[in-house]
Amino acid sequence: MRVSIIMGAVLYVMGLSLHSMAFAEQAQAPAYSSATTPIGELLEDSRTRAVIDHHFPTLANHPQANMMRGMTLRDIQPFSDGGIQDEQLDAVDEDLAKLQ
């Protein structure tokens, strides 16, 4: 009986540690980013849509906007013929980070 109480306490503490580690990872990861958040998701939220509209005013109304909804801004950069620069994406990431 004593061993099961000790084991229970150890497992409880381990569970708390794992939960704390998972929460810390989640807190550090940005909610939105040009590399990980699909364009469709960025356009659906009014706050992130404002960031996208500010940096790329024609993106939401682009003829291929529906095709791009599942891709990230970094995904479409190589197809932009130089229209999307690293500096612009860095600025988008900075503005998106302010929304957290």
N, C-alpha and C positions, 0 to 999 in steps of 0.2 A: 504494500500500500504506500509506503513511504517513497519507494522508487517511482511509482506512478505519479505521485504529487510533484516530485522533483522533475520528472520528464515533462509533465504538463507545464510546469513553470518555464522550463527551458524552451519548449516548443512555442509557448506564448511570447517569450522574449524574442525568439528568432522570427516569429511572424511580425512582430512590431518593427523589427529591424528591416525586414524585407519591404514592409509597407512604407517605411520612411525612405528607403532607398528609391523605391518606385516613385514616390511623391517628389523627391528631389530631382529625379531625372525629368519628370513631367514639368516641374517648375522652371527648369533651365531651358527646355526646348521652346523655341519661339512658336507662338500659335499660328502665325502666318509667315510664309517666306516665298520669295520668287523661285526658289529651287524645289520646294516640297508641296506647296499648295496649288491645286489645280486652278486654272483661270476661272472656270465656272464658279468655283467656291468664292473666289475673290470678288467676282461680279455680283454674287447673290447678296452679300452683306453690304449694307449701305456705307459703313465706315471704310471697308477695304475697297469698295467700288470707287469711293471718292479719291483714294490714293491712286488707283489705277487710272482713273479719268484725268487726274492731275498730271501724271507722268506720261501717259499714253492716251491722249484724248480721242483718238479714232479707233482704239482697240475694240471697244464694246460693240461698235457698229460696223466692224470690218466684215466684208462679205463671207469670210471663212470663220467668223467668230464661233459658230456652233461646232465646227470641227475642232477648234482649239480648246473647248471647255474642259476636256479631260487632261490637257497638257499643262505644264507649268510655263511660266515666262521664260525660264532658262531653257526649257525644252524647245520653245519656238525661236529662240534667239538665232540659231544657225540658219534658219529659213527666212530671216528678216532682211537679208541683203544689207546688213549694216544698220538697219533701222532701230535695232535694240542693242545698245552698248552696255558693257559691264558697269560703267559708272551709273547709268540710269537704273539698272537693276539693284545696284548697291544702295542708291537713294530710295528706291521702292522699299527695300528691306529695312532701311532706317526708319522710314515713315510707318511701315507695318509694325515694327517693334514698339513704337510709341503707343500703339493701340492696346497693348497688353496691360 
